[in-house]
Every structure is written in C-alpha cells, then in structure tokens.
Amino acid sequence: MPQDTLTITDNRTGQSYTLPVENGTIRAMDLRKIKTAPEDFGLMTYDPAFMNTASCRSAITYIDGDRGILRYRGYPIDVLAQHCTYLEVAYLLLFGELPNPSQLKNWVDDITHHTMLHETTKKFMEGFRYNAHPMAILVSTVAALSTVYPDAKNIHDPENRLLQIKRLIGKMPSIAAMSYRHIVGFPYIYPDNDLTYTENFMNMLWKMVEPKYVANPVIARALDILFILHADHEQNCSTNAMRAVGSSHSDPYLATAAAAAALSGPLHGGANEEVLHMLDEIGSKDHVPAYIKKIKEGKGRLMGFGHRVYKNYDPRAKIIKWAADQVFEVTGRNTKLEIALELERIALEDDYFVSRKLYPNVDFYSGIMYQAMGFKPEMFTVLFAIPRTIGWLAQWQEMLTDPEQKIARPRQVWIGHETREFVAIEKRAALAAK
Ligand code: ACO
C-alpha cells in the first residue's frame, strides 16, 4: 500500500477505499466514489465557515498559526517590515520576487502615475451623504471604477490585468483620502507625484492651505510599515470573497469592491474601529479587571483578541507594538495605550484567554496607533483596505491563472422539506388554523 494514502472503510457498506494524500490533504472529490448504491450522490464533507477546507493551492502568503509565523513569498514579515517599502512588498506579492532597483523604480513610477481619479468619479463621490461611512464610500467608489474602465472585463489578457492592478493600487489612497475629506467637508486634494505612496496619502488627507505638504517622516514610515503588515493574509474572509466573486469572471473593480465589503465587518477589518470604541467604553486602567470579568461572563468579546488561524501571538501585533513606540515618541503616549497594555497584561495571564489561545491580533494596537497619527476611527478599516488591495489582486490573479480553479460553487446539506403538495392561496388560512 503506498504510504501517502488514506484508507477509509464505509461501515454502511463494509467497502474500503484508498485515497491519495497530497500536501496533507485529500481531494474532496475523491469522496464522491464512496456510495451506498449506484444512484447515491456520493459522500461530501460538511464544513461551515471553511474550518478545515483548503479552497486553493497558493504560493503567495504562508501562515503557521500555531507558531505565529507569517511569510510573504517565503520572506518573514518582520524582515520585510524592517527593510522594504510597501510598494516593494506589493511588487513581491504580485510578481513573486523582490524587485531590483530599476524594476522598483518603474513600478513606483507606474503606480504614481495612476493615482488620479477621473473627474466623474470625484463628482460621484460628492453625491454621498455628509455623514456616510468612509468604508461604504470606498466600497461603492471602487465598484464605480468599473464604469470608468470597461476594458477591465478583459481579465484573461495579462497586460490588461496588470494595467487594472496598477490603477487600483494607485487609486486606492486617492479614494480613501477623498472619502475622508468628504465626511469632514474639506475640498478634495489631488495627488502629488513628488511624494512617496504614504506621504502622498497623508498629503491628500491633511493638506490645508500650505503650498506643499510635508509629511512627518516617522509617521510616514510607520504608516508604510502598517501597510506592509496588512498587505496579504492568505485565505481570510475578504480574500475568499475576492476569489469567489472573481471566479465568475467579473472585473477586478467589482471583485475588489466585494472583497472590501467583506473586510468592512466588525469580525474582520472593522475590528480595529471596535477596539477604539471598547477602550472608550472602559475609560480608564482601573476599570480593566471589571471589563475582563464581563467578557468572561459571555457579555461581549474582547475586540482585537483572538484569530481563526493564529493560536499564538499574531506576528503582526508584535511589529505594530514596536512601530507604535516610534509613533508615540512623536505624538506622546495616550490613555488608550495604557488601557490596552493593561488589558493585554491581564488577558495574557487569565485562564479564560490562555486556555482558548486568545492573543492580541493585528487590530489590537493598530487602532490606537492610527488614532495617535491623527486618523478618525471611521477611517481605520479604510486604512486596512488600501494595502490589502494588492493581496486581493495577487490572489485574484493566481486564481485566474490556476487551471484547477472554476467558478466557486459550494454544495449544501439539504435539511428542508421533501416535495410538498401545493395549497391554493384561498385555502392557506384554513390550513394554518387547523
Ligand atoms: N473575546 C472573548 N472570547 C473570545 C474572543 C474574544 N475576542 N474570541 C474568541 N473567543 C472565545 C469564544 O467565545 C469561544 O469560546 P467558547 O469555546 O467558550 O465558546 C472561543 O473563544 C473560540 O471562539 P470562536 O468564535 O469559535 O473562534 P473563531 O475562530 O470562529 O473566531 C474571531 C475568530 C472572529 C477573530 C474571534 O476571535 C473574534 O470575534 N475576535 C474579536 C474580533 C476581532 O478582533 N476580529 C479581528 C480578527 S483579525 C482580522 O480580521 C484582521
């Protein structure tokens, strides 16, 4: 019997089946041959929320949740955060290799020259209500780009795909900044091509009447590091949405809008905004033990804690803590940080959190840091969407070029009625009264 196989005995029939095991997985389709009778559909697996199902083979991002490891294309996240810029990492994620100096220069030039938005897109954004959530503005505007670039539907043309990818990477900060200027009622600021990716974003957010915006280099670099940390995270909820929507061959703007919509939820990218609300609710360091007690009684969740994959300290949270120190040198420490540190200290010693392997995730400190940098909490998820766009697009491209992928279409376990007899409308009330 070959070693890399799995033998299953179906106790319903007494029959045995041998299935190949590859990369620690069996193919779900191999289970179909396990039947009780020729007309039987065959065995399926039931896996709500994909707890133990690999939906693709990928070479982009590697996570070992038990050991707290995150690598992009084989490079540890802390090494990339220390030595690279966000756009360098974006190149790595997309093309699989780190760029040489001339490749990086061309890549940065290309992205920089795709930061402008069509004036009709600007007008479209002006139509949103004054108090619209910036994440909802972003999702809708990204989808609306599909109307500006109808050529984007040529998804099987690699050159065309690359053009749309550059457009999306270039335009995300512009859309994000305009969504912010919209809610605060400031005029939109056009991109400045002399600036780096994050400096330009800061320029579009915060420039007022000064002729040239000058970004604080510590804040700009910290933001760049945060962008690196958020660039990809293998098959998370929003990436799965990107792949699922993209698998129907919709264009990349519409698929990216769907991914961003998935990111907006409080259990995913919306968590850092929730962390801030939670810290506000706690109010002071002294109230932390009472708050933890409430969580342990099942009254809510400790936001920014826990992760589906990491059952160890999230490696991104470690780097964020380090970057936060740099930012607080510039901005000064605030009470929220004190509360967060106390929450972490107590939670990491408490059996409730220890036994469930609940550690701080990327969102626990990012929100506090963003707020110290001057961002409003409503902007936090938007700040996540900007860098994650390259992750979504790299995964989308990998999906499209994978010969094994098809339109994503899960199966279901039917738990409803068998065929029922139709009841005419005039007889239904009488039937219900019986
Ligand atoms: N606070 C308190 N208890 C928690 C928390 C938390 N943050 N997270 C999980 N638990 C508990 C659950 O109540 C459950 O306990 P039980 O076994 O006694 O019922 C156990 O830990 C397992 O929790 P699940 O919900 O089954 O874990 P799952 O993997 O489905 O959820 C998730 C992961 C959604 C991230 C969860 O930990 C959570 O809600 N965290 C808070 C929200 C958050 O920070 N989200 C950001 C995730 S990172 C990202 O998207 C970038």
Residues whose N, C-alpha, C, O or C-beta is under 5 A from the ligand:
A	BS01	ACO	P266 L267 H268 G269 A271 G300 R301 L302 M303 G304 F305 G306 H307 R308 R356 N361 D363
